[in-house]
Amino acid sequence: MIHRLAPLLFCLMSGLAHAAGVASECTYTDVGSLPLRYVGESLVPAVAGSINGLPSVMLVDTGSSQTSLTMNGATRRDLPLFLTGVWVEGIGGGALLYRTRVKEFSLGPAHNNDRTELTVIGSTSFTPAFDAILGAPFLLQMDLEFDLRNKRMTFFRAHDCSKTALLLWQEPTIMLPFDRSDDPSPNPHFTVVVNGKEMDAVIDSGAHRSVMTLKAAKRAGIDVNGPGAVRLGDVGGIGTTRAPHWIAPVRKVQFGDETIQNVEIGVIDPQGANDFDLLLGQDFLRAHRVLFAMSQEKLYIAYLGGDVFTRGTGLEPWMRAEADHGNPDAQYALAMMYEDGDGVTADLEQARAWLDKAAAGGQPNAGMLLGRQQMLDGHLDTAIAQLRGALDQLPADRIGPLWLYLARVRHGEAALAQTELAAARKRQREDGWPVPIAEFYLGRIGAARLLEEARKDEKRAHDRTCMAQSYMAEWYEARGDKAEAATLQAAVQANCRAAAP
């Protein structure tokens, strides 16, 4: 797959080319530059592209070992999927890989009109806002400068530069050698010292925050149950489960000549396989400019100022700036923060104001949530239109079709509700949660079987049972069975901390 995509990147060579000779025998050519933008509730860096003629958002992820489509990206284009039998591991466990072929795959000024084979990630813990993931084998085919602070990445081609220091910036720059390995990913592994213990580190542009594994944290004497440590909400990604997540104090982090003291770093307990101790994520990248000098097997890192590691639980200035400048994904992120009181004082008026702005800007998750709220407020016509529009952008979402079904039934369109939900169910390749709720709505299983399915995963049995009962209550209420709905709502109120989303 990667070899099929390689010519695409090298097509950029005909574009922005100039020589930046840092020594008489060295020619360092700027091959092309692409703007980055923040997308999704997690505000991850992405570039604009095209797949089969449709505009596409592509996550720039040096932490990924391959370039893939998301299930949502494949579903939006009605691409045929073929099961590979291969699993990919992430912090949320494993996910099955499918494969498909696309007629056209374009990135920036480069266009590839040959049939290209790509893998498709079967399941994630959320419906991502991007259509594709550009992994390290694609991104690091040549030298790559990653400048997240200025939202730009630039590709370089080196000629006779093996002994020349590639000092592209005015800021003091650390040069770290790395060794090539037999890993599927060319993403460089290098050494970072945490509390005096050597850690195997990688730079992961797809990671929202820097994190170390629980095993590595213990080796560095970090106790996630000790003073100063805080248990945060679980984090997810590839796989259907989510990984436990903490923030813990760290005395000292060292790499090259840079020393960072008395900071907080995230700690996760990965649910899948991993080959790292420490991921340096987007917080690290906003404080540094990085050159992946693959031609020299070196990393060049320049500190730009600001906090290197951030807790990731507060409203940071760059996030507010993104929202104020009209980024609907940032506006949606702010809406969720104010709704949940996550890093800010809960403020439902602020939450609704940012949600309305995000939905008006076309953010599909915001549109989905706004449609849900409109349905609960009894504005069924606007709710159905809002939900239908959002699901056109997020056809692989598993919760949205349930909301649209309920809105249709309340509106007296039970037959259309069945047809739409059955079509959405047919598009779903895997039978994970909350698929049994859809099966209940479609009359394929009964209430007892739904609750049995909810209890199958012991770790999540309580939350899933609460969710099942909440959605059953809504189903009965939409169909006019007030007594059964009230019984289930009383059970949810008595046994569950919060109702279903």
N, C-alpha and C positions, 0 to 999 in steps of 0.2 A: 504494500500500500504506500509506504513512504517513497519508494522509488518512483511510483506513478505520479506522486505529487511534486517530486524534486524539480522537474523542468519548470513548474509554475513559478517558483521563487526565482529561479535564474533568469526568467523572462524580464525581471526587473532591471537587469543589467543594461538594457537598452535605454533606460530612463535617466534618472539623476546621477550622472557620473562625473566626478572630478577627482583629481589626484591631490591627496594631502600628504605630501612626502615628508616624513619625519626624519629621514636620513637619506643620503644621496642614493643608496642602493635599494631603499624601501619605498614602494608605492602602495599607499593605503587608499583605496577607492571607495567613495560613498556610492553604494549601489542603489539605494532607495530608502525613503523614509515614509512611515505611515503614522497617522494620528491615532492616538488611543482615546477611548472614552469609557466612562464607568457605566456599567449596566447591571440590572437586577437589584433585588433588595440588598444583596451583599456588596454591591458596587464593585464588581470585578472588572479588570481592564480588558477591553475588547477592541477589535477592529471591524470595519465594515467590509463585507464581501458579497458574493452572489452565488447561489446554488440553484442550478436549473432555471436561471432567469429571475428568481425571486431574491430580493434583498435579504441578506443574511448577516446576523451578528455572530462573530467568532471570538470566543474566549482565547486570550493569549496566555497559555499555561505551560511554562517551562517545567512544571512538576509532573506533567503527563508524559507517559512513555510512548504515546501514539497520537495520531490525529484521527478524530472520530466525529461522527454526528451524534447529537442528542436524539433521544426518541421523539421529542417534540419537533426537532428540525426535520426528521425523516417523515413523521406523520403529516406535517404541514404540506409536504410535497407528494404525498401518496406514493412513497417509494416502496418497492417490493423488498421485503426483508427475509433473509435466510439465516437460520440459526447456525452458529459456528461450533457450538459445544465447548467454547472457551469462556473462561471467567476472567474478569479483570477485578483487581483488588483496590479498594480505597479505604478511607478511614471509617466509612459506614458499612464495611463488609464487602461482599462480592456482588457482582452484577454480570449477568450473561451478556455476551457480545453477539450481535447479529452482523451481517454484512449486506451491503447494497451497492448499486452502481449509480453514479450520477452522470448526466450528460455534460454538465458544465460546472466548473468550480473556479471562482474568480476571487482574487484578493487584491485590493487597490488597483493599480494599473495593469496587473497581470491577469491574463485570461487563459484558461485551459478548456478547450472544447472537445477534448477526447473523453471517451467514457472512462471514468475513474472509479476504482473500487475503494470503498471506505467501510470501516467498522461503525456500528451503531451501539451505543451503550443502552442496555435493556432497561435498567431501573436506577433511579436516583431517589434520594430522600426528599426531594422537592422538584417541582417542574422548573427547570432553568430558563432564564430569559435569553439564552443564546442558542443558536442552531448548531454550532460546531465548536470543537475544541482543537485549537492548533497546538500540538504537542511539541516536545523538545526535538524529536528527530526532524521535524519540519522547520522549526524556528532556528535551530542551531546548525543548519547545513553550512553556514558561513559565520563570520563574526557578527555579533549582534550587540548594539548599544541599547540598553533599556533605561529610559529616562521617564519614570512615572510622574515625577514632580511636574515636568513640562508636558506630560501626556503625549509622548512620541517614542517610537522605536525606529532604529536605523540599522540597515544591513551594510556590512563592509566586506570588501574583497582585498586580501593581502597578497603582495608579490614581493618576495625576497625580504620579508620583515621578521624572520625568525629570531634575529639578534637585536632587534630594535625595540626600545620601550615605546609603547603606543600610548603616549601621554596626550590625550585629546582635549583635556580640560585644564582650566586654571587651578582648580582646587587640588590640594595635596591628595595623591592617589596611592593606594595600597595595591601591590601586585602579589597575587597568590597563585603559585603553581598548582596544577591538578594533574592527576594521572587518568588516562583513558582506561575504561574497564570494558568488560564483556557484557555489561548491562544493555538491555534494549534501548534505554534512553542515554543520549550523550550528555545529559545535564551534569555538569561537573560536581563531583563530591570533593569537599575540602574540609580542613580541620578548623573547628572553633573550640576554644577552651571555655568551659562554663564551670565556675567555682573550682578551678584548678584541674578539672577533668576534661580530657579530650573528647570531643563530640564529632561525629560524622555529619556534616551539614550540607544542605543543598539550598539553592535559591529557587523558590516556588512562586512564580508570579500569579498563579491561580489561587494561592492561599490568602484569605482575607487578613489573617494575622500570623505572626511568627509563633510557632509552637514547638515544643519538644515532646517526645513520647514519655509516658509515665515511667517506663523502665529506665530511660536515660536520666530522667529527673531524680529518681531514687539513687542512681549511681553518683550524681552530683550533690547528694545530701539534701535534696529538696523534698520536703514533706508536704503533700497536698492537704493534709489534715492539720498542719501545724500553724503557728502564729502567722498572720498576714495572708494566708492562703484563702481563696474564695472559690466556692463551687459555683460554676456558671451553668447556663443551659447547655444541653448537648449540642454537638455540631454534626453536620452531615455532609454528604457529597455523593460519590459513587456508592452504590449499595442502598438498601432500603432501611437500614438501621442507622442509629446515630451514636456518636462516640462521647463518653463522659468527658467533660471539659472543666478545667480549673484555671485560675490565675494564681501564680505563686511568686514570692519575692526571690530574687537572684542577686547574690553579692557582686559577681563580676563576670563579664563576658569579654573575651579577647579574641581577635583575629588580626594577624599581621601586627601593625603598630597601633591599631585602634583598641582602646579599652573603654568599656561601658560599665559603670558601677551603679549598684543599688537600683535595679530596675525590676519590673514585673514582666514575666513571660508566661504565655499560655502553656498548659500541659494537657495532653489528650491521651486517652487510653484507646488506641486504634482497635477497631473491631475486625480489621482485615490485616493481611500481611503488609509489612513496610520494610524499607531498606535504608532508613535514615534515623538519626537521633534528633536532629534539629532542622526544622523547616524555617527558612528566613522568608517571610511573606511580604505582603504589600506595605505594611507599616515600615519594615526595613527598607523597602524600595522607594518609599516616598522620602526617606532621609538620605538616600544614596543614589548616585548614578553608577551604573554597572556596565562594563564591557565584557561580554563573553568572548574572549579572544581564542576561539577554537583553533585558529591557525597556529597559535603559539602554545596551546594548552595552559593558558593563564587566565585568571580573572583580574580585572582592574576595577577597583572600588573606590569611589570618592565620596566622602561625607559632605552633605550639602547643608546640614544644620537641622535642628528640631529633634523631637523625640524619636529614637530609633525603634523602641518597642512601646506599643500602646495597648492598653487593656482591651480596647475595642468595645467598651460598654457605655460610651458616652458620645455626645454629639460633638464631633471634631470640626474645627473651622473649615477644613477643605470640603466636608460633607455639606455644611450649610451653604458654602459658596457654590457648590454644584447645584443645589436646589434653587438658590436665588437666581442663578443664571439660566434656569429653565430646563434642567435635566429631569425628566419625569421619573426616572428610576431613583434619583436622589430624593425627589419629592415623596415618592412612595416609601422609601426607607425612613424618612422623617415622620411620615404618618404613622408607621408601625412603632417607632420609638415613642412618640407621644401617646399612642393608644395603649401601649404596654407599660409605660413608665420605665422604659429600658434606657438607662443612662441619662434620662431627663425626668423632670417632674411630670407625671401623667397629666395630660391636658386634652380632653376629648374635643374641644373646639379647635385647637391647633391640629389635632389628628385629622378631623374631618376637612379642615381647610386645605391641608397638604394632600389629602386623599383626592379631593375634588380636582385640584390642580394636576395631580399625576394622571388621573383618569382622563381629564380633558386633553392632556398631552399624549394620550394613546398608550399609557403603561397598562398592559393587560392584567397584571395581578391586581392593580388598583381598580380597574374596570370590573373585575370579578368580585372584589370585596364590596365595591359600591353597589353592584347589582344585588348582592346578598342583603345588604342593609336596606335597599329599596324594597326588596321582597318582604322583609320582616316588618317594614313600615306600612305595607299594604299597597305600595305603588307598583302594581304587577306589570303594567304595560312597559314602563321605563325599565323595570328590573329585568324583564325578559330580553329587551333590546340590548341592555348593557351586558348581560351574561352571554348572550349569543355572540356579540361582537368580540368579547374577551376570549371566548372559546375558539373562535376562528383563528386567533393567534396562538392559543395554548391548547391545541386539540388533544395532546397527550395528558393533560391534567386529569386527575382522578376525582377531585372534590367538586370542581365546577359543574360537571354534568349532573351531579346529585342536586345541586342548587337549582339548576335550570329545570330539572324534572319537577322539583317541588313547586317552583314558580308556575310552571305550566299546569300542574294539577290544580293548584289554587285558582288559576285563571279559567278552569273548566276545560282544559285541553288535555285530558288524560291520554287519549289515543296518540296525539303528537308527542307527548312526554315519553310514552313507552317507545315510540319509534326512534326518537333522538337518543334516548339512553341506551337502547339496544345497539344502535350504530356506534356510539361511543365505546360501549363494552367490547364490540367486535374489533375495534382498533387496538385495544389493550392486549399486549403480547403476553403479559404475565399476570398471575392470579394472586398477587400479594394484597395486603390490606390497603384501601378499604373496599376492594372489589366485592366482598360478600354483601356489603350494603346495597350495591347496585343489583346484585343477584336477588336480594330480598325485594327491592322495589319492582323488579321485573317479574316477580312471582315464581322464580325458579327455586328458591329455598324459603323455608318458613322461619318464624321468629326464633324457635328453639335452635335451629341449625345456625342462624346468624350469631346468636350468643355463644354457641359452641365454637364457631370459627374465631370469635373475638378472644376466647380464653386459650387458644392454642399456644400462643407465645406467652410463657409465664411472666417474663419481664414486663410485658406491655398489656397483660390481661385486664388490669383494672382500667387503664385509660381507654382501651379499645371497647370494653364493655360499656363504659360511660358513653362513648361516642355512638356505639350501636343503639343504645337505649334512646339517646337524644334524637338520632335520625329516625328511629322507629316512631317516636312521639310525633315528630314533624309529619311523618307519612300519614299517621292516623288523623292528625288534625287537618291536613290538607284534604283528606277524603271525607271529613265531616264526622269522624268518630271521636267526639270530644271526651267521652268517658275513658276510653283506652288511652288516649293521648295524655289525659290528666294523671292516670295511674303511672305511666312511664315517666312523666315529668316530675312527679313526686319522688320516684326512685332515684332519678338523677340528682334532684335537689338534696336528697338525704345522703347519698353515697359518693357524690362526685364534687370535686372542688370547683370545676368550671364546666359549662356546657360545651358541646361540640362546636367547632368553628362554623 
